[in-house]
Amino acid sequence: MSGDDATPEPDRVPGAPHPRETHHLYGQALAEQNFLTAVNSGRLHHGWLLTGPQGVGKATLAWRIARFLLTLPVEDGGGLFGEPQPHDSLAIDPDHPVAHRILALSEPGLFLLRRGFAGSTDSIREKSRQEGKFAADIRVNEVREMSGFLHMSAADGGRRVVIVDSADEMNVNAANAILKMLEEPPERTTMLLISHQPSRLLPTIRSRCRELRLAPLSPSDMHAALDQAGHGADDTPALAELSAGSVGEALRVTQLGGLAMYQELAALFASMPQFDRQRALKLAEAAATRGAAAQFDLLLTLLDVFVSRIARAGALGHPPAAEIVPGEAELLIRLAPDAHKARAWANLAQEITDRTRHGKAVNLDPAALVLDTVFKIQKTASA
């Protein structure tokens, strides 16, 4: 595997550093400390499941753990009478040889299991590599490569680390192969499974791993993480709200103009129950533009966020603590003044989710899907 920036990678957020290039982890001190406690107690489990919303730093933590473990002696002693040395941080010197090898994906003690390039033959996969096309899931062939790595590296007697990014993407055969390794763990091997939706994993995989749960980031941690990724912004509180504390989602919102898109949605719905048809048509037409698939997906996400925030404001009796756009708090309470109205919006939120999932599955015209969603919102506002 190459660490060349010119080579597409399925686990890299476009426009952001790869997690192996990110040395600082923000907002996840508790998860980090929980892992260190296991290390310091001498009870390092062989399988770890890193869970939490997508984009909150799970992969960054996995790479920090990998660097840390691969710099430890196999027998981490050294104190008087051979007690293990306590560790208070996962950080290692960026100039350490292990750090350099991991950055280049040339560390012999590390295996990265992720989606490979699409295709069933070497020639097709090479063409897919050139076009940046990845398989839809992690296949058993990639797991077999990992088995070969574990077998070949066993002779050197050192530690080995496997990162699975993400475990949610394993197909059935790959998941069963990983389960077998978790049931019969290779010696001196630590497996780090990243999962955005652990409920999708086999229960037996979950039961054989210790969980490290990562939380959404606060606005201040979000600001620091975005700055580290080269996307510092003055509107971080709004981004933190819109992305639900996910740095990965905040980067997507930033790169696709999501804040301006959400502001347009708020302006469209500010007149409700009156309906600005021309504004709605303009929004729908923009979603149907050729090459705008990413913007279309984001627009559907923002529609869901907006309706969910209306429902939550009505249920709680007050708007969220932070506005995404000016005037949003007043709009949310006006559209959901009581719990009865909040239930209507909550039902609509579920209906929109089901409708957009179905619409995308059957390739429904994007403009029609957006207009249909806007009409449903207008109907709920008028009821």
N, C-alpha and C positions, 0 to 999 in steps of 0.2 A: 504494500500500500504506500502510496506517495503522499507526502505532505505538501507538495507543490500547490500553490494557490490557484494555478491554472487548471488543476484537475478538479472536476465537480465532486462534491461530497454530499451524500444524502442527509447527513446530520449537521450540516452547517446552515445557519440562518442567512439568507442572502443579504449582503451588505454589512455583515457583522463578523467579528473574529470567531474562529472555531473555538469551542470550549477548551480544547487542549492549549490554545494560545492565551487563555484568560487565567491569570494567576490569582486574582483576588475574587473572593466570593462574598457578596453582600447580603445581609439579612437572614443568614442561615446559621448563626452561631450555635443554636441549640442542636441542630442535626450534626454539625461538625463535632460538638462536644460529646454527643452520644456515641459517636464512632470512636473518639479518642478514649472515652471511658472503657469501652470494650478492649481496646488495645492495651491500655494501662493495667487492666485487670488480668491480662494474660488469657482472655477468653475471646479471641478474634474469631468470629463465625466465618464459615467458608462462603456463605451466600448472603448478599445484601440486596434488598429491594429499595431503590430510591424512588419515592413517590411524591406526588404533589402536582399542582396545575402545570401545564406545559409552559416552559419559558421562565421558570422561577430560579433556575440554577442547578438542576439535578445533574446535568452532564458536566457542568463546571466542577461540582463537588466530586463526581466520579473521577475526573482527571486529577483533581487535587489528591484524592485518596490514592490513586495509582502512583503518582509521583512519590508520595510519602512512603507507601509500603515498599516500593522498589529501591528506596534508599536505606531501608532498615536491614540490619543483619538478620539472618534466618533465626538465630537465637538472640533476641533483643535483650541481652543482659548487660552487665558492665558495672553495676553498682556493687558495694561491698556484699559479700556472700552471694553474689550473682542475682540479686533482685533486678527485675526489669527496670530500665530507666523510664521515668514518667515523661510523657509528652504533653505539652499544652497547646500545640498548634500543628496543623497539617502542612503549614507552609515550609517549603524548602528553598534553598538558594537557586534562583533562576539560572545561575551559571554552573550548577551541578551537572556533571556529565549525563546523569539520568534524565534531567530536565531537557537537555539538548536532544537526546536520542528520542524522547517521547514527542517532542515538538516535530521532529523529522519522521515520526512513525517508524523508527528503526530500533527501538528498544526490544531486545530479545526476550525480555520477561513479560511483555505486554501483548495481548491480542484484542483487537477491536472487532466485535461482531456487529455488523450493520448490513443494511440492504446492499446487495451487489448490483451490477449493471444488468439491464434487462437482456433476455436472450438465453437460449439453451445450448448454444455452441460458442466456441472461442471467437469465431469471426463475427458473429452477431453481437456478442458482448463488447467486442472492440469497437464496432460501429456505434453501439449504444454509449460507450465511454466517450467517444468523440462528440456525440450529440447530447451528452449529459442526461441520458434516459436511464432511470433506475427501475429495478423490479418493484412490484407492488408490495412485496413482503420479504422477510428474511427466510431463506429457503434452507432445507436440510443440507445442501451442498456447502453453504457457508459454515454451518455447524461442524461438518466433517473436516473442513480446513482447521477449525479450532481444535478438534480432536487431535489432528496431526501435530499442531503446535504444542499441545500439552504433552503428547508422547515424546516428541523430539527434545523438548526443553527439560524433561524430567531428569535427564542425566546430569545436568549442571548443578543440581542441588540447591538452586536459588529460589527466591519467591517468584510467583507468577500471578499476574492479574489479568482478568478478562473483563472487558466493558461491553455490555450489550445495550445498544442504543438504536431503537428502543425495543424492549421486550414485547411491547404491544404489537409490534409488526411481525412477529414470528408466525409462520404458518403452523398448521397442526403438527406436521412431521418435525419441524425444527423445535417446536415447544417440547415435544416428547423426548427429543434427543437431549435438550438442555435439562429436562427433568431427570433423566438418567444420570447426568453428571452431578446434579445436586444431591441425588440419592446416594451416589458413590463418589464423593468429592475427591478429586486428585490431591495428592499431598502438597502442602505449602502453596495452595492456589486459593485466591480470593476472587469470587465472581460478583460483579457489580451490575445488577440489572436495573436499568432505568425504565420507569413505567409512568405514563401520564394517566392511564386508566387501569389500575391494578385489577378491577373487577373483571376485566376481559381475559386475565391470565388464568391458567389452570389453578384450581384451589391447591393442588399438591405442590405447585411451584411456589405459591405464596407461603404455604406452611413450612417450607424448607429454607426460607430466607428470613433474616431479621430485617425489619423495616426501618428506614430512615425517612421520616415525613418532612418535606420542605413546605414552607408557608409562603403565601403571596408577600411581595415586598411592600414596605412602607414607601411613601413619596420620597423621603430622604435617601433610603437605600436604592430606590429606583433611579434617582438622580445620579448617584455615584456609579451605579451599574451602567447606565446609559452613557455617562461620561467616559467610562473605561472602554466602552464599545465604539467610541468616537462619534456619539450622537447626543452630546449634551444639549439640553433644551430648557428654556425658561418656563415652558408650560408642563413641567413634570407632574404637578398635582393632577391636572386634567388627564394626562396620559396614564397615570397610575389608576385613576378611576375607570377610565375607558378600557384599560387592559386588565383590570382586576388584579393588579400587582404583578403581572407577568412581563418581564423584560423582553422576552421574545415577541409577545403580542404587541408591546409598545413599539418595538422596532418595525414590525409590520405596519402598524397604524401610521407611524411617522413616514415611512418610505412611500406609502400609498396615499398620503394626504388624508388620513382618516379623521383628523380633527375638523378639517374644513368640511368633510363629508357629513360628519355628525352635526355640525352647525347648520348645514343645509337641511338636514332632517328636522332639527328642532324648529327651524324657521317654517318649514312646510306644515308641521303639526301645531304651530303656535296659533294658527287661525281656526283650528278645529273647535267645534264640529263643522264649521264652514270648510269648504274644500277648494284648494287652489289647483285646479286641473292642469294648467299649463306648467306649473312648477313640478307637479308629479310626473307629467309626461317627459319633461326635460331630464328628471332623475332616472326614469326608466330607460330612456334612449341612451343615456350615458352608460348604463349597465350593459346594454346590448352591443356596444361598440366592439368591433373586431379587435382582438388582442387585449381586451379589458377583463379577462377572466378573474385575475387577482382582485381587481377593484370590485367586480361583481360579488365575489365571495366575501370581501370585507363589508360591502354594503348590506348583505344579508345578515352578517354578524352584528352590525351596528343597529339594524332594525330590531333584532332580537334584544340587544342591550337596552335600547330605548324603551321598548314595551316592558321589559323586566323591571326597569327602574321605576316606571309608572306604577306597576303593580306593587312593588316593594314600598314605595312612598305611601300609597294608599293603605297598605296593610299596617305600616308602622305609625301612620298618622303624621309623619313629617318627612321631608325630602332627605336625600343622602347628605352627609356632612359636607361633601365637596361637590361643587358644580363642575360639569364638564365644559359647558358653555354658559355665558352670562344669561341670566333669566330662566335657566332650566328649572330651578327649585320651584318657582311660582307656577311654571307650566305643568310640572309633574303633579303638584297638589290640585291644580284646577281640573286636570283630567281624571284624577282619582281622589276625590274629596273624602271618601269613606271606605270602610272595609268591603261593603257590598260591591262597589265599583272596582275595588282592588281585585276581587275574585274574578270579575269579568275580564280584567286585563291579564290576570294570571292564566286563565283558560285560553285567552287569545295567544299568549306567549307560547303555550304548548302547541296550539293549533298551527302557529306560524312555523315552529320548529319542524313539526311533522310534514307540513306542506312544502317547505323548502327542501327538506331531505328527499321527499318524493319527486319534487320538480327537477332537482339536479340529477336524480337517478334515471329519469326518463328523458333527460335533455329538453325540458320545457324551455320555451323561448325566455331568455332572461328578462326582457322588457315586460312580458306578460306576467312573469312571476313577481316582479317588483310591483307592478300596478295592482295585481291581485292583493298583495300584502298591504299596500297603502289603502286600498278600498276597505279591507277588513279593519284596519286601524280607525279609519274614518267612521265606519259603521259602529264600532264599539264606543268611540267618542260621542256619537250622536245618541246612543241608547239611554 
